[in-house]
Amino acid sequence: MPPAIDPRSTAFVIIDLQKGIVSRPLHPHDAGTVVANTVTLAKALRGAGGLVIPVHVGFSSDDGDRLKQPVDAPMPVPPGGLPPDWSELTPQIAALDAPVVIRKRQWSAFHGTELDLQLRRRGITTILLGGVATNFGVESTARDAWQHGYSVIVVEDASSSSGGEGMHEFAIEKILPRVALVRSTADLVAALGGQAGAAFDPLITD
């Protein structure tokens, strides 16, 4: 059994639900599903006293802070560069009006950002985690969160992959269970709704 979770010491960290990323083909959950589940859970957690932290990736105007080491499969950049609104949060996520928004320049939301500082100063010990892509930004952030000592719950149906079939499933089934619990939006919303503002166990949903 996992430890009890208090919503007041829990944050939902939302990875890269931004215009330039959710516009890509996603698998197995489409962008509409991922965004809708994210908003549902974010509102439930916030209503129970928790914190919501959207994360987006973006670079300086000269692109000088992008990682450019030689690799066999570099991330594609469209001809002419990224569009001006590429880094903007989707309207639904922006409308959450979160008090903390993190900008990152690589997969993990922890490396080179103030995410850890913001979480610790607010007494956060548990992270709910979702977004795009499951096997890149979500997985990298989950690994770092675990290594930083946070309890992590990955929200399976509020995450998806832009890397083709099987990518999401491999991360969810083989990698993330080693550093996190993996649960559905419905499981977590039910738990929050049943005991809003109090400690709850995400395995108990009835």
Sequence and secondary structure as in RCSB ss.txt:
>XXXX:A:sequence
MPPAIDPRSTAFVIIDLQKGIVSRPLHPHDAGTVVANTVTLAKALRGAGGLVIPVHVGFSSDDGDRLKQPVDAPM
PVPPGGLPPDWSELTPQIAALDAPVVIRKRQWSAFHGTELDLQLRRRGITTILLGGVATNFGVESTARDAWQHGY
SVIVVEDASSSSGGEGMHEFAIEKILPRVALVRSTADLVAALGGQAGAAFDPLITD
>XXXX:A:secstr
    B GGGEEEEEE  BHHHHTS  BSS HHHHHHHHHHHHHHHHHTT EEEEEEE   TT TTS     SS  
   TT   TTTTSB HHHHTT  S  EEESSS SSTTSSHHHHHHHTT  EEEEEEE IIIIIHHHHHHHHHTT 
EEEEEEEEEEBSS TTHHHHIIIIIGGGTSEEE HHHHHHHHHHSTTS B TT   
